[in-house]
Amino acid sequence: MSERDVAPRRHVSTAYVVMLAVGMVVGAGIFKAPAQVADAAGSEAWLYGVWLAGGLLSLAGALCYSELAAAFPSAGGDYHFLQLAYGKRVAFLFAWGRFAIINSGSIAFLGFVIGDYLNATAPFRLGADGSAIYAAIAVVTLTAFNLRGAYKGAAADYSVTGLEVVGLLMMSAAAIWLALRGVPPLTVAPPAGPGIPAGLGLAMVFVLLAYGGWSEIATLSAEVKDARLGMARAHTISIFAITALYLLVNWAFLRGLGLEGLATSEAPAADLMKRAFGDYAALLLVLAVAFAAITSINATIIVGARTTYAAAQDFPALGALGRWDEGRGIPAAATWAQGFVSLALVGLGAWTRNGFTTIVDYTFPAFWLFLSLSGIALIVLRFTKKDAPRPFRTPLYPFTPIIFVGSCAYMLWSSLMYLASLQNVRIGAFVGIGVLALGVVVMLWLEMRSAKIARQAGT
C-alpha cells in the first residue's frame, strides 16, 4: 500500500473535537468585538440578545454540518461536501481558498494579535517590526508543535484550550471582584428605546465574526470514534459552551464598564482589568489574549491541513501534499505547506505596516462565500444523494439550512459593503481577490498535469 493510500482512522474522541471547536472559535476576537457590538446595539437587552442570536444562528449551521459530516465523512470536510454537491472544480476552489486565504490568513492575523499586544507592553517591546516578529515566531512555533504528531500529546492540546478559557474567566473574575467591593459600573446603562435599534445589523456582523470557525471541525469527521453521532454531539456541545462563555464575558464587561463605557473603549478587556486590579493587570491581559490567539492558531493548523490533504488526493500532481503520515497521524506535508503560506502572509502584513487589518481584509469575504455554498450543499444533497445513509438529520429541515444560508449570505454582503465603504480600499482586499482568482489558473494547470500523470501511469 502506497503512502497516498493511507487514510485517517477513527480514533478521536468527541471531547477532543469539542476542545478543538472551542479553541478554534473563542479567539482574540472576543476581546475586540464587544465594544463594537455595544455601540451598535444601544442597550444591554439588545446586547445580550444579539450575542444569544449569534449562538442560535451558529447552532443552526452546526446542525447542518452535523448531517453532512455523518452522511459524508471525510478529512476534507467542506471540500468533500462541495465536491459531492457541485463537482470537483468548485471543491478545488474552496480547498485553494482555505489553503491560500482562509486558514493561512487566520493563522497570520491571529499571529499579529499576539504581536500587537506583546509589542505594546513595555517588557516585550521590540520596536516597529516587533508585531511581525512575534507573529512569525507564533506561526513557526505552532506549526512545529503540530508536526510532532497528532494525539501524541493530547494533554498539551487540552491544556492550550484550557489556558484560553482561563483568559476569558479572568474577565469574569475582574467583574466579580468589582461587585464584591461594591464598585458600581463605570457608566449607567440608558433605558432601551422603542423598536429595533438602527445598528442591529452591524452588531450582528461583529457577533457572527466572533462565532466564526466552528465549521472547520468537519475535517475530523473521518477520525471521530462515534461515526454516527459524534460530530453532532461535538457541534452542539461546543456551540452551547461558546455561547455561554460569550454571554459571561459580556456580562463582565457590562458589570465593570457599563454599556457606554464598553461602547467607547478601545480596549475593553484592558480597561476592565485595570479598573479591577490596577495598572499591573496589563500583563495579565496580554497573557489572556495570547492564550486565546495561540489556541485558535493551534486548532486552525490542525483542521486546515486536512482540507489540503483531501484536495491533493484528487490531484496527483500535488504529490506529497496528498500523503497521510501514518506514523504521526497527520498530513505532514500539507501542514508544512500551510505554515509556509501563513509565514508569507505575515510578511505581507509586515510590508503594509498594518498587519492585523491587512490580513483580515484579505481573509473574510472568501470565508463567508464558501460557508454559504456549504449550507446550500445540504439541500442539494438531500435531492441528489437521497439514498445515502444519514445517521443524523438536521432538525426542522428545510428551515434550519435556509436560516443558516441567509445569515451567511448577509455576512458576505456586509463584508463586500464594508470594503466598498472604505475611502481607500486597503491592499489586503485586492491581494485576497487576486489570490482567489489565481486558484482558477492553478486548478486548470493541475487538471492538465494530473491528466498527463494518469496517461503515463496507464502506459
C-alpha positions, 0 to 999 in steps of 0.5 A: 500500500502506497503512502497516498493510500493511507487514510485517517482512522477513527480514533478521536474522541468527541471531547477532543473535537469539542476542545478543538471547536472551542479553541478554534472559535473563542479567539482574540476576537472576543476581546475586540468585538464587544465594544463594537457590538455595544455601540451598535446595539444601544442597550444591554437587552439588545446586547445580550440578545444579539450575542444569544442570536449569534449562538442560535444562528451558529447552532443552526449551521452546526446542525447542518454540518452535523448531517453532512459530516455523518452522511459524508465523512471525510478529512476534507470536510467542506471540500468533500461536501462541495465536491459531492454537491457541485463537482470537483472544480468548485471543491478545488476552489474552496480547498485553494481558498482555505489553503491560500486565504482562509486558514493561512490568513487566520493563522497570520492575523491571529499571529499579529494579535499576539504581536500587537499586544506583546509589542505594546507592553513595555517588557516585550517591546521590540520596536516597529517590526516587533508585531511581525516578529512575534507573529512569525515566531507564533506561526513557526512555533505552532506549526512545529508543535503540530508536526510532532504528531497528532494525539501524541500529546493530547494533554498539551492540546487540552491544556492550550484550550484550557489556558484560553478559557482561563483568559476569558474567566479572568474577565469574569473574575475582574467583574466579580471582584468589582461587585464584591467591593461594591464598585458600581459600573463605570457608566449607567446603562440608558433605558432601551428605546422603542423598536429595533435599534438602527445598528442591529445589523452591524452588531450582528456582523461583529457577533457572527465574526466572533462565532466564526470557525466552528465549521472547520471541525468537519475535517475530523469527521473521518477520525471521530470514534462515534461515526454516527453521532459524534460530530453532532454531539461535538457541534452542539456541545461546543456551540452551547459552551461558546455561547455561554462563555460569550454571554459571561464575558459580556456580562463582565464587561457590562458589570465593570464598564457599563454599556457606554463605557464598553461602547467607547473603549478601545480596549475593553478587556484592558480597561476592565482589568485595570479598573479591577486590579490596577495598572499591573493587570496589563500583563495579565491581559496580554497573557489572556489574549495570547492564550486565546490567539495561540489556541485558535492558531493551534486548532486552525493548523490542525483542521486546515491541513486536512482540507489540503490533504483531501484536495491533493488526493484528487490531484496527483500532481500535488504529490506529497501534499496528498500523503497521510503520515501514518506514523504521526497521524497527520498530513505532514506535508500539507501542514508544512505547506500551510505554515509556509503560506501563513509565514508569507502572509505575515510578511505581507502584513509586515510590508503594509505596516498594518498587519492585523487589518491587512490580513483580515481584509484579505481573509473574510469575504472568501470565508463567508462565500464558501460557508454559504455554498456549504449550507446550500450543499445540504439541500442539494444533497438531500435531492441528489444523494437521497439514498445515502445513509444519514445517521443524523438529520438536521432538525426542522429541515428545510428551515434550519439550512435556509436560516443558516444560508441567509445569515451567511449570505448577509455576512458576505454582503456586509463584508463586500459593503464594508470594503466598498465603504472604505475611502481607500480600499486597503491592499489586503482586499485586492491581494485576497481577490487576486489570490482567489482568482489565481486558484482558477489558473492553478486548478486548470494547470493541475487538471492538465498535469494530473491528466498527463500523470494518469496517461503515463501511469496507464502506459 
